[in-house]
Amino acid sequence: MALRQQQELKQTQRLSPLQMQVIKLVELNTVEVEDRIKQEVEDNPALETADPELSNDMDQEDREGSEYNLSQEEIILGDYFSDDDIPDYHINATHQKSESNFIEISYYDDKSLNDSLLEQIGLLNLDARKQLIAEYIIGNLDENGYLQRDLQSISDDLLFQQQMEVSPLQLEDVLYEIQDLDPAGVCARDLQECLLLQLARCEPTPSITLATEILSDYFEEFSRKHYEKIIRQMNITPDDLRDAIAEITSLNPKPGNALGGTMQTAMNNITPDFIVDSYNGQVTIQLNNSNIPSLHVNRSFTEMLKGYSDNKESMSADDKQAMLFMKQKVDSAKWFIDAVRQRQHTLQRTMEAIVNIQYDFFLTEDESQLKPMILKDVAERTGFDISTVSRVSNSKYVQTNMGIYPLKYFFSEAMQTNEGEDISSREVKMILKESIGNEDTGKPLTDDQLTRILNDKGYVIARRTVAKYREQLNIPVSRLRKKI
């Protein structure tokens, strides 16, 4: 086939640098945006943060220009809170705030599990070889404090990476040294060993002895809650078994969580992206921008670029390269500043739409007032694409008078009653949780029985949906909820 030239007209969609910046920034939460701005200021000499006085003036202008009413729901975009104005709260509270409901926050040590174990290993006076082996084993522990890798694999790694020939038996000797450290149960290879390590440190009592025997010889029956089989084979009374189970359930199945790690530190230091306050029948919302600085293009950089532009004809090749570099940096700075502003605008409008839909909840913080809401509902109110709403709602948090909630908390699918009324699936989950909480622990409710209870209350729901909601609530099946 001969080659030939031809004209073709077609439409293509290309994202501008500004659009790509906005997409990336919308996905980030407040803390990540702060880090992103710091990184951009370091990388781009044409971008700088405003002076404190200028920043305060700009913040004041933003506050004066951003206060307005949101339709009939009377949602007012108020001034930013100062540190002293932020109301007291505790995470995920759902009851009314009062002095008797305050939770005392215990001391939190952010030292990681690895750091704590390495510090204790240093006090054991091990030789250099064992010290290196111990450090390597500790480095293989997961966040719960378990050693999930088998000793043969660790032996192979030491041989290839450290040129150390260590047998699994020698590794086990060092493993026992680590298992004697705090917290109790650390460096166990499975749940059974973890619980037995903790029982070994308890003062010997009949219940402790029986609990140790159950975990050693009847662990599978215990995990499946085949209590009748245990009572029959061990020839004990139900009261004896109940006392032993009480000892076992008092143990910590995840000893690594006793100390702070990366994930736990992050969860204990949540910075809300939005602040929603209800007062005198009105709901106010604002973005939490207290630590996000005002940005502008470096004035001297702009003046230099203007000087180069005015003398284009007399410029050398090096001057032209310098001008091109500065122009790229100035354009990049402008795009970034516009992207930050668009991010704030996108987040603000999305949160306004969510509060409009869930206004009754933010006014009363009663979970039963939550309405069915999906991404499409918010997208229709804001005019944004569903993907944009999804990016906004991901990894963002909102602070209210009663607690801090992830933004995804307010999204739920709709269900119908016998009368055709739309209700939130969260309401069904509340009834499901309440029914299971009030059940006879000796004869826990099956999914079929729970389905009948919900149907009797007027909720049209199938058994498989009940099973799905139960799993989402982290509630085990009836057999595993049974108690003696």
C-alpha positions as CSV (number, residue, x, y, z in Angstrom):
1,M,0.0,0.0,0.0
2,A,1.5,3.4,-1.0
3,L,2.2,6.0,1.6
4,R,0.1,9.2,1.3
5,Q,-0.7,12.3,3.3
6,Q,-4.2,13.3,4.4
7,Q,-5.9,15.7,6.7
8,E,-8.0,14.4,9.6
9,L,-10.2,16.3,12.1
10,K,-10.8,14.7,15.5
11,Q,-11.5,15.8,19.1
12,T,-9.1,14.9,21.9
13,Q,-9.1,15.7,25.6
14,R,-5.9,16.9,27.2
15,L,-5.5,18.1,30.8
16,S,-3.7,21.4,31.3
17,P,-0.9,21.6,33.9
18,L,-3.4,23.5,36.2
19,Q,-6.0,20.7,35.9
20,M,-3.4,18.1,36.8
21,Q,-2.3,20.1,39.8
22,V,-5.9,20.5,41.0
23,I,-6.6,16.8,40.6
24,K,-3.5,15.9,42.7
25,L,-4.2,18.5,45.4
26,V,-7.9,17.5,45.8
27,E,-6.9,14.0,46.8
28,L,-4.7,15.3,49.6
29,N,-5.9,16.0,53.2
30,T,-4.9,19.1,55.1
31,V,-1.7,17.8,56.5
32,E,-0.6,16.4,53.1
33,V,-1.4,19.8,51.4
34,E,0.8,21.6,54.0
35,D,3.7,19.2,53.2
36,R,3.1,19.6,49.5
37,I,3.2,23.4,49.7
38,K,6.4,23.3,51.7
39,Q,8.0,21.0,49.1
40,E,6.8,23.2,46.2
41,V,8.2,26.4,47.9
42,E,11.6,24.6,48.3
43,D,11.6,23.4,44.7
44,N,10.4,26.6,43.0
45,P,12.3,29.8,43.7
46,A,9.6,31.8,42.1
47,L,7.0,30.7,44.7
48,E,7.1,32.0,48.3
49,T,4.8,32.3,51.2
50,A,3.4,35.7,52.1
51,D,4.8,37.8,55.0
52,P,2.8,37.3,58.3
53,E,1.3,40.7,58.1
54,L,0.3,40.3,54.5
55,S,-1.0,36.8,55.2
56,N,-3.2,38.1,58.0
57,D,-4.6,40.8,55.7
58,M,-5.3,38.3,53.0
59,D,-7.0,35.9,55.5
60,Q,-9.1,38.8,56.8
61,E,-10.2,39.6,53.2
62,D,-11.0,35.9,52.6
63,R,-13.1,35.8,55.7
64,E,-15.0,39.0,54.9
65,G,-15.7,37.7,51.4
66,S,-16.7,34.2,52.2
67,E,-19.6,34.6,54.7
68,Y,-22.9,33.9,53.1
69,N,-26.1,31.9,53.5
70,L,-26.7,28.5,51.9
71,S,-30.3,28.4,50.7
72,Q,-33.1,27.7,53.1
73,E,-31.0,25.5,55.4
74,E,-29.3,28.5,57.0
75,I,-25.8,27.1,56.7
76,I,-23.4,30.0,57.4
77,L,-19.8,29.9,56.3
78,G,-18.3,31.5,59.4
79,D,-14.8,32.8,60.4
80,Y,-12.0,30.4,60.9
81,F,-11.7,29.1,64.5
82,S,-8.6,30.1,66.5
83,D,-7.1,27.4,68.7
84,D,-9.1,28.6,71.7
85,D,-12.4,28.6,69.7
86,I,-12.2,24.9,68.7
87,P,-14.8,23.1,70.8
88,D,-14.0,20.1,72.9
89,Y,-14.6,16.8,71.3
90,H,-13.7,13.1,71.3
91,I,-13.4,10.9,68.4
92,N,-16.6,9.0,67.1
93,A,-18.8,10.1,70.0
94,T,-22.5,9.8,69.4
95,H,-24.0,11.0,72.6
96,Q,-24.7,14.5,74.0
97,K,-21.7,16.3,75.4
98,S,-21.7,16.9,79.2
99,E,-19.1,17.0,81.9
100,S,-19.8,13.4,82.9
101,N,-19.2,12.2,79.3
102,F,-15.6,13.6,79.0
103,I,-13.1,10.9,78.3
104,E,-9.8,11.3,80.1
105,I,-7.0,10.8,77.5
106,S,-4.3,8.6,78.8
107,Y,-0.6,9.3,78.3
108,Y,0.5,8.2,74.8
109,D,4.0,7.2,74.1
110,D,4.8,7.4,70.4
111,K,7.8,5.2,70.7
112,S,7.5,2.4,68.1
113,L,7.5,-1.3,68.9
114,N,10.8,-1.8,67.1
115,D,12.5,1.1,69.0
116,S,11.3,-0.3,72.3
117,L,12.5,-3.9,71.6
118,L,15.8,-2.7,70.3
119,E,16.3,-0.7,73.4
120,Q,15.5,-3.7,75.6
121,I,17.8,-5.9,73.5
122,G,20.6,-3.6,74.2
123,L,20.3,-4.3,77.9
124,L,20.7,-8.1,77.5
125,N,24.5,-8.0,77.0
126,L,24.2,-10.3,73.9
127,D,27.4,-10.9,71.8
128,A,27.7,-9.0,68.5
129,R,26.4,-12.0,66.5
130,K,23.3,-12.6,68.6
131,Q,22.7,-8.8,68.7
132,L,22.6,-8.7,64.9
133,I,20.3,-11.7,64.7
134,A,18.0,-10.2,67.2
135,E,17.8,-6.9,65.3
136,Y,17.0,-8.7,62.1
137,I,14.2,-10.7,63.7
138,I,12.7,-7.6,65.3
139,G,12.9,-5.9,61.9
140,N,10.6,-8.7,60.5
141,L,7.8,-8.2,63.1
142,D,4.5,-6.9,61.8
143,E,2.6,-4.0,63.3
144,N,0.8,-6.4,65.7
145,G,4.1,-7.8,67.1
146,Y,3.9,-11.2,65.3
147,L,6.7,-12.9,63.5
148,Q,4.9,-14.1,60.3
149,R,8.0,-15.4,58.5
150,D,9.4,-18.9,59.2
151,L,12.8,-19.3,60.7
152,Q,14.2,-21.0,57.6
153,S,13.4,-18.0,55.4
154,I,15.1,-15.7,57.9
155,S,18.1,-18.0,58.0
156,D,18.3,-17.8,54.2
157,D,18.1,-14.0,54.2
158,L,20.9,-13.7,56.8
159,L,23.1,-15.9,54.6
160,F,22.5,-13.9,51.4
161,Q,22.3,-10.4,52.9
162,Q,24.7,-10.5,55.9
163,Q,26.8,-13.5,54.9
164,M,25.9,-15.1,58.2
165,E,25.3,-18.8,58.4
166,V,22.7,-19.3,61.1
167,S,20.6,-22.4,61.6
168,P,16.9,-22.2,62.4
169,L,17.7,-23.7,65.9
170,Q,20.1,-20.9,66.6
171,L,17.5,-18.4,65.5
172,E,15.0,-20.0,67.8
173,D,17.3,-19.4,70.8
174,V,17.5,-15.7,70.0
175,L,13.7,-15.7,69.4
176,Y,13.1,-17.0,72.9
177,E,15.2,-14.1,74.2
178,I,13.0,-11.6,72.4
179,Q,9.8,-13.3,73.6
180,D,10.9,-12.5,77.2
181,L,10.8,-8.8,76.5
182,D,7.9,-6.4,76.9
183,P,5.1,-6.3,75.9
184,A,4.2,-9.9,76.8
185,G,3.4,-12.0,73.8
186,V,5.6,-10.1,71.4
187,C,7.4,-12.0,68.7
188,A,4.9,-14.9,68.8
189,R,4.5,-16.9,65.5
190,D,0.7,-17.3,65.8
191,L,-2.2,-16.4,68.1
192,Q,-1.9,-19.5,70.2
193,E,1.8,-18.9,71.0
194,C,1.0,-15.2,71.8
195,L,-1.7,-16.1,74.3
196,L,0.4,-18.8,75.9
197,L,3.4,-16.4,76.3
198,Q,1.1,-14.0,78.2
199,L,-0.3,-16.7,80.4
200,A,3.2,-17.9,81.3
201,R,3.8,-14.5,83.0
202,C,0.6,-14.7,85.1
203,E,0.6,-15.8,88.7
204,P,-0.4,-19.5,88.7
205,T,-4.0,-20.1,89.7
206,P,-6.4,-22.9,88.9
207,S,-8.0,-20.7,86.2
208,I,-4.7,-19.8,84.6
209,T,-3.6,-23.5,84.7
210,L,-6.9,-24.5,83.0
211,A,-6.6,-21.7,80.5
212,T,-3.1,-22.8,79.6
213,E,-4.2,-26.4,79.1
214,I,-7.2,-25.4,76.9
215,L,-5.0,-23.2,74.6
216,S,-2.3,-26.0,74.4
217,D,-4.5,-29.0,73.8
218,Y,-7.9,-27.7,72.7
219,F,-7.1,-24.5,70.8
220,E,-9.0,-25.4,67.7
221,E,-12.1,-26.3,69.7
222,F,-11.8,-23.1,71.7
223,S,-11.4,-20.9,68.6
224,R,-14.6,-22.6,67.1
225,K,-16.4,-22.2,70.4
226,H,-17.1,-25.9,70.8
227,Y,-17.5,-25.5,74.5
228,E,-19.5,-28.6,75.1
229,K,-16.8,-30.7,73.6
230,I,-14.1,-29.1,75.8
231,I,-16.2,-29.6,78.9
232,R,-16.8,-33.3,78.1
233,Q,-13.2,-34.1,77.1
234,M,-11.6,-32.2,80.0
235,N,-14.2,-33.4,82.5
236,I,-14.7,-29.9,83.9
237,T,-17.8,-27.8,84.9
238,P,-19.2,-24.9,82.9
239,D,-18.1,-22.6,85.7
240,D,-14.5,-23.8,85.4
241,L,-14.6,-23.2,81.7
242,R,-16.2,-19.8,82.2
243,D,-13.4,-18.7,84.6
244,A,-10.7,-20.0,82.1
245,I,-12.3,-18.1,79.2
246,A,-12.4,-14.9,81.3
247,E,-8.6,-15.2,81.8
248,I,-8.0,-15.8,78.1
249,T,-10.2,-13.0,76.9
250,S,-8.4,-10.6,79.2
251,L,-5.2,-11.1,77.2
252,N,-4.1,-8.9,74.4
253,P,-4.2,-10.7,71.0
254,K,-2.2,-7.9,69.4
255,P,0.7,-7.0,71.8
256,G,2.3,-4.8,69.2
257,N,-0.6,-2.3,69.5
258,A,0.4,-1.6,73.1
259,L,3.1,0.8,71.8
260,G,2.8,3.5,69.2
261,G,3.5,2.7,65.6
262,T,3.3,4.7,62.4
263,M,-0.4,3.9,61.8
264,Q,-1.4,4.4,65.4
265,T,0.5,7.7,65.7
266,A,-1.4,8.9,62.6
267,M,-4.8,7.8,64.0
268,N,-4.1,9.6,67.3
269,N,-3.2,12.8,65.5
270,I,-6.1,13.4,63.0
271,T,-6.2,16.9,61.7
272,P,-9.8,17.6,60.5
273,D,-10.1,19.2,57.0
274,F,-13.5,20.8,57.9
275,I,-15.0,22.3,61.0
276,V,-18.8,22.1,61.4
277,D,-20.5,23.8,64.4
278,S,-24.1,23.9,65.3
279,Y,-25.4,26.7,67.5
280,N,-28.9,28.2,68.1
281,G,-30.4,26.2,65.3
282,Q,-27.8,27.1,62.7
283,V,-24.9,25.2,61.3
284,T,-21.6,26.9,60.3
285,I,-18.9,25.3,58.2
286,Q,-15.4,26.3,57.4
287,L,-12.3,24.8,55.9
288,N,-9.5,24.1,58.4
289,N,-6.8,26.3,56.7
290,S,-5.1,27.6,59.8
291,N,-1.7,26.1,58.8
292,I,-1.9,26.6,55.1
293,P,0.1,29.8,54.2
294,S,-0.8,32.4,51.6
295,L,1.2,32.0,48.4
296,H,2.4,34.5,45.9
297,V,5.0,34.8,43.1
298,N,8.3,36.2,44.1
299,R,8.3,39.9,43.2
300,S,12.0,40.2,42.5
301,F,11.8,37.1,40.3
302,T,9.0,38.7,38.3
303,E,10.9,42.0,38.0
304,M,14.0,40.2,36.7
305,L,11.9,38.4,34.1
306,K,10.3,41.7,33.0
307,G,13.8,43.2,32.7
308,Y,14.9,40.3,30.5
309,S,11.8,40.6,28.3
310,D,12.4,44.4,27.8
311,N,15.8,43.6,26.4
312,K,15.2,40.6,24.2
313,E,17.1,41.9,21.2
314,S,20.4,42.5,23.1
315,M,20.3,39.2,25.1
316,S,22.9,36.6,24.8
317,A,22.2,32.9,24.5
318,D,22.8,32.4,28.2
319,D,20.4,35.3,29.0
320,K,17.8,33.6,26.9
321,Q,18.2,30.3,28.8
322,A,17.9,32.2,32.1
323,M,14.8,34.0,30.9
324,L,13.2,30.7,29.7
325,F,14.0,29.1,33.1
326,M,12.5,32.0,35.1
327,K,9.4,32.0,32.8
328,Q,8.9,28.3,33.5
329,K,9.2,28.8,37.2
330,V,6.8,31.7,37.3
331,D,4.2,29.9,35.2
332,S,4.6,26.8,37.5
333,A,4.1,29.1,40.6
334,K,1.0,30.7,39.1
335,W,-0.5,27.2,38.3
336,F,0.2,26.0,41.8
337,I,-1.3,29.0,43.4
338,D,-4.5,28.7,41.2
339,A,-4.6,24.9,42.0
340,V,-4.5,25.6,45.7
341,R,-7.4,28.1,45.4
342,Q,-9.4,25.8,43.2
343,R,-8.9,22.9,45.7
344,Q,-10.2,25.1,48.5
345,H,-13.2,26.1,46.4
346,T,-13.9,22.5,45.4
347,L,-13.7,21.2,49.0
348,Q,-15.9,24.0,50.3
349,R,-18.7,23.5,47.8
350,T,-18.6,19.7,48.4
351,M,-18.8,20.1,52.1
352,E,-21.7,22.6,51.8
353,A,-23.6,20.1,49.7
354,I,-23.0,17.3,52.2
355,V,-24.2,19.5,55.1
356,N,-27.2,20.6,53.1
357,I,-28.2,16.9,52.6
358,Q,-27.4,15.8,56.1
359,Y,-28.5,19.1,57.8
360,D,-30.6,17.3,60.4
361,F,-27.7,15.2,61.5
362,F,-25.3,18.1,61.9
363,L,-27.9,20.0,63.9
364,T,-28.7,17.1,66.3
365,E,-25.8,14.6,65.7
366,D,-28.4,11.9,66.0
367,E,-27.3,9.0,63.8
368,S,-30.9,8.1,63.0
369,Q,-31.2,11.5,61.2
370,L,-28.7,10.5,58.5
371,K,-30.3,10.3,55.1
372,P,-29.3,8.0,52.2
373,M,-26.6,9.8,50.2
374,I,-24.3,8.6,47.5
375,L,-21.6,10.3,45.4
376,K,-24.1,11.1,42.7
377,D,-26.3,13.1,45.0
378,V,-23.4,15.4,46.0
379,A,-22.2,15.6,42.4
380,E,-25.6,16.9,41.2
381,R,-25.7,19.6,43.9
382,T,-22.2,20.8,43.2
383,G,-22.0,20.4,39.5
384,F,-18.7,18.4,39.9
385,D,-18.0,15.1,38.4
386,I,-18.6,12.0,40.6
387,S,-14.8,11.2,40.4
388,T,-14.1,14.7,41.9
389,V,-16.5,14.1,44.8
390,S,-14.9,10.8,45.4
391,R,-11.5,12.4,45.6
392,V,-12.7,15.0,48.0
393,S,-14.4,12.5,50.3
394,N,-11.4,10.2,50.4
395,S,-9.2,10.4,53.5
396,K,-10.8,13.7,54.7
397,Y,-12.3,14.3,58.2
398,V,-14.8,16.7,59.6
399,Q,-14.9,18.0,63.2
400,T,-18.3,18.6,64.8
401,N,-19.3,19.5,68.3
402,M,-19.5,15.8,69.2
403,G,-16.5,14.2,67.5
404,I,-14.4,13.7,64.4
405,Y,-15.9,11.7,61.5
406,P,-14.4,10.6,58.2
407,L,-16.3,12.2,55.3
408,K,-17.2,8.8,54.0
409,Y,-19.3,8.3,57.2
410,F,-22.1,10.4,55.8
411,F,-22.5,8.3,52.6
412,S,-24.8,5.3,52.7
413,E,-27.0,3.5,50.2
414,A,-30.8,3.8,50.3
415,M,-33.3,1.1,51.3
416,Q,-37.1,1.0,51.3
417,T,-39.6,0.2,54.0
418,N,-42.9,-1.7,53.3
419,E,-44.5,1.8,52.8
420,G,-42.0,2.7,50.1
421,E,-40.1,5.2,52.2
422,D,-36.4,5.6,51.5
423,I,-34.2,5.1,54.5
424,S,-30.5,4.9,55.1
425,S,-28.8,1.6,55.4
426,R,-27.1,3.0,58.5
427,E,-30.5,2.9,60.2
428,V,-30.9,-0.8,59.4
429,K,-27.4,-1.4,60.8
430,M,-28.3,0.4,64.0
431,I,-31.3,-1.9,64.5
432,L,-29.2,-4.9,63.6
433,K,-26.5,-4.0,66.1
434,E,-29.1,-3.3,68.8
435,S,-30.9,-6.7,68.2
436,I,-27.6,-8.6,68.5
437,G,-26.7,-6.6,71.6
438,N,-29.9,-7.7,73.3
439,E,-29.8,-11.3,72.2
440,D,-29.5,-14.3,74.5
441,T,-25.8,-15.1,74.4
442,G,-26.5,-18.7,75.1
443,K,-28.7,-18.8,71.9
444,P,-27.5,-16.0,69.6
445,L,-29.7,-14.9,66.7
446,T,-28.9,-16.4,63.3
447,D,-29.0,-14.3,60.1
448,D,-32.4,-15.8,59.3
449,Q,-33.8,-14.7,62.7
450,L,-32.3,-11.2,62.2
451,T,-33.9,-11.0,58.8
452,R,-37.3,-11.8,60.3
453,I,-36.9,-9.2,63.0
454,L,-36.1,-6.5,60.4
455,N,-39.0,-7.6,58.2
456,D,-41.4,-7.5,61.1
457,K,-40.2,-3.9,61.7
458,G,-41.1,-3.0,58.1
459,Y,-37.7,-3.2,56.5
460,V,-37.6,-5.0,53.1
461,I,-34.3,-6.8,53.3
462,A,-32.9,-10.2,52.3
463,R,-30.8,-12.6,54.4
464,R,-27.7,-12.1,52.3
465,T,-28.0,-8.3,52.9
466,V,-28.2,-8.9,56.6
467,A,-25.1,-11.1,56.5
468,K,-23.3,-8.3,54.5
469,Y,-24.3,-5.6,57.1
470,R,-23.3,-7.9,60.0
471,E,-19.8,-8.4,58.4
472,Q,-19.5,-4.6,57.9
473,L,-20.2,-4.1,61.6
474,N,-17.4,-6.7,62.4
475,I,-19.9,-8.9,64.1
476,P,-19.2,-12.7,63.9
477,V,-21.7,-15.4,63.0
478,S,-24.0,-16.7,65.6
479,R,-21.9,-19.7,66.4
480,L,-18.9,-17.6,67.3
481,R,-21.0,-15.2,69.4
482,K,-22.2,-18.0,71.6
483,K,-21.2,-17.9,75.3
484,I,-21.7,-20.3,78.1
